[in-house]
Each structure stands twice: as structure tokens, then as C-alpha cells.
Amino acid sequence: MSTEKFDVAVLGLGGMGSTHVGAAKQSPHVNRIYGYEPDPERRKQRAEELGIIPADLPEILANPEIKFVSIASSNNTHIELAEAALRAGKKVMCEKPMGDTLEEATKLIKLNQELNGFLQIGFELHYSTLYMKAKEWIDQGIIGDVVNIQTRYLCTVHHAKGSWRSKGKGSFLIGEKLSHYLDAQRWFMGSEPDTVFSVSSPRVLPYVEYHDNHNITTRFKNGGVGVLIFTAYTAESYHGEQYPDLLAKQQDDGHVLQYLIIGTKGMIETDVFRRRLRRWTFTDTGERLDSARAEEINYTMAEDNAWIHNTAGQNIRILELVANGKAPEVPPEDAYQTMRFCFAAGESEATGKIIRMDDLPDWR
């Protein structure tokens, strides 16, 4: 199949933006790479550091050679930049969340549909080997019907007090951080949430206005149940020290990022800090149900990015889709359902009520 080469622009040149630039440099479909930051001096500095071309936003939007725009800026700018890029005829990849409100996200979806545009929201676990392999086992029916998903994520806050991430309020971390893991619960369960109940205990982090812990329980429409437990402070703090193998250090210092995906015929465990994917089988012996470990896959430090959070691989794949004129693999309509899921958890914490998903706005 013949493919097209084109210029791209990355909007937002912070840590995530540098990952987007790196992915564009690896793509065989990319010619020139432009970079945008609202502050001209920072734009120039970061573009020089990343080896790309600095450009202001009107210049990027008006340049017909720039076919693709990648949005890696702060959350509150996503809607504005995505709308501008779509109206300018660009193909767009945008980091989550889609917007600050469901109404904003609905307008973005409808604009994309009206323009017959290309818009994919960044949920890179769909491209990360650890979770792709788990999903492959589920789809093969190896563990039967998924009935229960338990997710534990215990970490340490890593951003400084003055960063934009430290200024979020209320249920900020659900959309900012936990949306990946709630999205994966939807993906693994193969069903949409029906009811959501979430609670948070008093904050341990005194300098933030958001809840620094979450306990989210979900009943899905197929009857399955999901639980996500998160804390932002229990693991040992990391200050950029040099470790030959950071994950090996973190696996025993309080860090946990683990799924237990339980089916009627077996179970799958994903364990990030132990670099491990395991599978159990359940067998009816006539006397009892026997559970036995059936398979284990381990990966190396060199494979961490591809297995755990494959943002670069996701972006390279999206550029391939654009070059070949294909549609997004994770369309914005699907990403919106994860956004609704996050909003339901936040509303439950704010009101103390069980939230029925059917009571929340939908984009349709």
C-alpha cells in the first residue's frame, strides 16, 4: 500500500511532548517536526533541545504541509487546541482527558463528526504489551467470562507543588491518572459500567486540593464487578536518584500496580513492578474447584516502555494510520465513555451516592 509522508506539529513540549517528538522522529511517515509552546522563549529553548522547528500556533494551523497535530499540553488546553486543529483540517491525536466537562467533550466529538476528521485520544495501554497480551487471553476465552477485576495502584506523588498537576481539585486524579486504568477495566470486561460508587478518605498530602486516594467500585452491565484502589503517597519517595533498575527497586518499597482479572475458568495477573504476566486455570475436579498457575511471562528492563506505557508505540501506530488513510483505532466516542466513567466516580465521591451511568449525559 502506498503511504504519504507529511509534516507534524507537537503542541506542548514538556515531558509528554518530548515523548511525542521522539515517536514522530521514529516514524517513517514524518518529514519535518514543528513544536509549539505559548511562551516564545520556552518554545525556542525546547525546540532547540528537542531538535525540532519552533512555530507559533497560527503558523502551524495555516501550514498545509502539516497534516498531523499531536496535543501534549496541559489538560485545560486540550479542547481549544483540538478544535482549532480539526477546523484547520489537521489529523489530531490528543492526550486524555478530552476536556474539563462532558459537554465540552460532546461538542468536540460532534465537530469531528461534522468535519469527517481524524481524532484519537491517548490511551496507550491499548498499545502496551502487558495489557494487550492479557486482552488477547481474554478474547481467546482462556479464562472464561470475566466477572471480577481488581486493580491496585499504590505509588508516590512525583510532581512538585508548583506544577499544574498539583493545582487540580476534587476528583482531578481520576481523570488525570486513573482514567487509563478505568479504561482498561472497560476494555477487559467487554461491558460498559452500570453503577459506580467511590469514596476517598481525608487527604494525606496537605498542599493539594484534590483527593489523593480513591476507592472505586463498579458494577458493569454484564453483571461483572470492578474495584480500583489508589493512593498517591504510600510508596517510598523518588527524587531522581540514579538506580540501574528503578522498577526492581520499586517492587519492594510500597509501589504496586497490579490487575487481577478473574474469569469463570481462570485468572490473569498483570504486575508492573515485578515485570510479570501470569495466568491461572480453574478446574472442577468433582470434589472442589482447583486453581493452578498455568503460564508466566516475564519481560526485561529494556522492554519496560513497550510493555507498561507504550506512548511512543501508540503514537507511531497513529501516524501509520494517518499515512494510510485509516480511521482511529480508539475513536473519541469510545474515549468519551471512559470520561463518563471518571465523572461518575467523581460525582459519587462528591455526593456520597451510587451513580447510575444512564443518568449521566452522553454525547449522542
N, C-alpha and C positions, 0 to 999 in steps of 0.2 A: 504494500500500500504506500502510495506517495504521501509524504508529510511536508508540512510547512515549517520554515524557520522564521522566527519573529523576535522582536524586542520585548522586554518585560520591564515592569516597574515594581519596586517593593516600597510600600508606604509604611513607614515606621522602621527605624534602623537600630532598635535596641537589641536585646539578646535574642528574641524570637526573630526579629528582622534579619539578623545575621545568619540564622539557620535558613531562612527563606532565600537569602542571597546565595548561600552555599549550595542549596539544591538547584537553583537556576544555573549556577556555574557548571553543575554536573550534567545538566540536560543537553542532549544533542540537538534539541529543537530551538535553542536560545541563541540569539545573536548578542546584542548589547543589553546591559542591565543598568537601569536607572534607579536612583534612590531618592526618597523624599522624607524630610523632617520639616516641621513647620518653622523651626528656628534656623535661619540661613547659615549661621556659623556652625551649629551642630551638624547640619546637613552636609556641609563641606567637609568637616572633620571626619564624620562617619563614612562618607563616600570614599574618602581617601584611604581610610583604614581598611575598608572592605574591597577596595579596588573596583569601584563602580562609578557611574556618571551621576553627579548631583543634578537635581532638577526640581523646579517648583511644581506645585500641583497643576496649575493651568497649562504649563508646558507639557506635562505628561498627558493630560486629558486631550490636548489638541494634536498630539503627535500620532499620525495614522500608522506609523511603524510599530508603535507599542500596542500589541494585541492583547496582552495579558497583564493584569494588575493583581498583586498579592498584598493583602492588607494584614499587617502585623503590628498595628499601632495600639494605643490604649483602648480599652473597651468602649469608652464613651464616644469614640470617633468612628466606630465601625459602620454604623448606619449611614452617616453623612458621606463617608468615603465610598462605600459600596454603591450607594445611589448615584453619586457623581460618576463613578467609573462605568456603571451599567448604562447610564444615559449617554456616555461618550462612546458607547459601542465596544467597550472592553470586555473580555472574558475575566471573571473575577473569582479569586479564592480569598476567603475571609476567615480569619481566626474566630473561634467562638468567643463570646456569645454573639448572636446575630444583632442584638440591640439591648437596650435597657428595659424595654417593655414588650409585651406580646403584640400590642398594637403597632409598634414600630416594625417589628419583625413581619407582621402580616402585610404591611404596606410594601416592604422590601420584596417579599415573595410575589405579590401581585404585580409590582413593577417588573420584576424579572420575567414573569409570565407574559406580560403585555409586550415586552421587548423581545421575547423569544431569546433571552440571554443565557449566558452560562454563569452559574453561581454555585460554588461548592463551599461549604463551611468545614473548617478544620477539625475533624475528629479522627486523629491519626491512629487510634487503637484499631480501627478497621484495617490498617496497613501494617500493624506491628505483629511480628511472627508469633509471639507468645499467645496473643488473643485470637489471631487468625487460625492457629492450629487447634485451639480449644473450640472455636466455632466450627471448624471442619469436622471434629469428632462429634459434636452435637448434631450437625446436619447429616452425618452418616448414620445416626441412630444408635451409636455405640453405647450411650448411657441412657437410652430410652427417652421418655418425655421429661423435659426439665421441669422440676416442681419447686425448687428452692435454690436461691442464690444468696450466699453470704459473702459480703465484701468488708474487709478490714483495711483501713488506711490510717496508720499512725506515723506521724512524721514530726518535723520541727520547722517552725517558721523560718524562712530564709531571706525574706526581703526586709530592707531597712525601714525604719519608722517614717522616713520622708518620702518613700516611693508611692506611686499612685495606687499600688495594690494595698498599701497599709491604710488607705483612706476610705475603703469600702465600708458599707454599713449593712446592718441586719444580716440577711442571708447571702451576702456577697460571695462567700467562698463556695456556695453550692453551684452558682453559675460559672464562677471563675475557675474553680479547681475540680469540683466533684462532678461537673457535667460529663466529663469523659467517662466516669465510672458508672453513673446512672445510664448514660447512653449505652454502655456495654451491657448493662443488665437487660435493657430492652432488646438488644441485639441477640444475646444468648437465650433469653426467654422465648423469643419469637412471638411476643404478645405485647400489647400496649398496657400501661398502668391503668388500673381501675380506681383504686383509692390509695391515698398517701397520707401517712401520719409521721410527723417528725418533731423531735424535741431537742433542745440544747440546754446544757447546764450553764451556770454562771461562768463568765469569762475568766480565763487564767491570764491572758495577755491584756495588761491594763491600758495599753496605748492604742487600741483599735476599737472601732465602733461596730464591727461585725462579730457574729457568733464564731468562736474559734473551735467549736466542736459541733458535731451533728450526729444524730441517731435517726436514720430514715428507714421506715418500714413501709413496704409497698405490697398491695395485692394486685396482681395482674389479671387481665380479663380472662385468661385461661385457667385461673384458679391458683396459679403459682404465686410464691411469695419471695420478695427480695428484701434484704436487710443490708444497710450500709452504715458502718460505724467509722467515724473520722475524728481525730484530734490533731491539732496543729502545733503541739508543744511537748509531747511525751518523749520523743526520741532525743538522743544527745545532739546538742547544737553543733553545727558545722560552720566554720568561719573561713573556708577556702584553704584549709591546710592541705598539704600535698600528701596524698596516700597513693601507693602504687595500685591499689584496688579499692576504690571507695565503697562499692557495694558489699564487698567482703567485710569491710569494717562496719558498715551499717547494719548488717544482718543480725548482729547481736547487741546493738546499742539502743534498741527500742523502736527501730524502723520496721514497719510491717506494711506490705501492700500485697494482699492475697485475696483471691477468689476461691470459694468452694461452690462449684456448680453441681448441684445434686439432681440426678435423674432417677427414673424408676428402675433402671438397670445398672446404675453405676454413678461415679462421681469424678469430676475433674478438679484438680487444684492448680491454680497458677500462683507462683510465688516469685515476685520480682527480686527480692533481696537475697534469695537463695538460688537465683538463676535456674528455676526448676519448673517443669510442667509434668504433672503426674496424673495417672488415671487409675480408678478402681473399678472393679466389676462386682455386681451383686448377683449371687446365685441362690436359688431356692433348693436347699438340699433335701427337702421333705421334713426335716426336723426344725430347721431355722433358716434365716437369711444369712448367708456367709458373704463377707466382704473381703476382697483380696486386691492388693496392688497389682496392676496388670502391665503398666508401662510407665517409664520415666524418661524424659528428655531434658538434658542439661545444655546450656549454652555458655559461651566464654565471654570474658570482659570485652574482647574486640567486637562481639556481636550485640552488646548491650543496646545501642541505639536502635538497631533494626528490630530487636525483639521486644523492647519495652515501650518506647515512644518514638515511633518511626516518622517524625515530622518530615525529615528530608525525603524519605522514600515516598511518602504521601504526595509531597509537592512535585517530585519528579514524575510520578504517575499522572497527576493532574495536568502537568504540562504536556505529557504524551497524549492525554485525552483531547486537549485543545488542539494540538498539532494534527490530530487525525479526525477532527470534526465530530468527536463523540460527546455524549451527554455526561454530566457529573455522575459519579458512582454513589456518592452520598448527597442526594439532592437537598435543597434548602427546606423542602416540605417535610423531609424526614428529620432534619436537624431541629426544625420547629417543634416537633413532638418531644424531643429531649428538652428543649427550652421550657415547654409547658410543664414537663415533669419537674424541672428545677423550681419553677414558680409555685407549683403545688406544694413542694416541700417547704419553701419559704413561707407561704401563706399558712401552712399548718403550724409552723413554729410561731408565727405572729399571732395566731388566733387561738391556738390550743385545740383546734378541731381536726377531725379527719376530713380530708379534702377529696371530693369526688371529681375525677378528671373531666367528666361530662359537664360539670358546672363551670369549667374554665373556658375562656374564649378559644376558638380555633380559627385558623386562617381562612377556612372555607366560607 
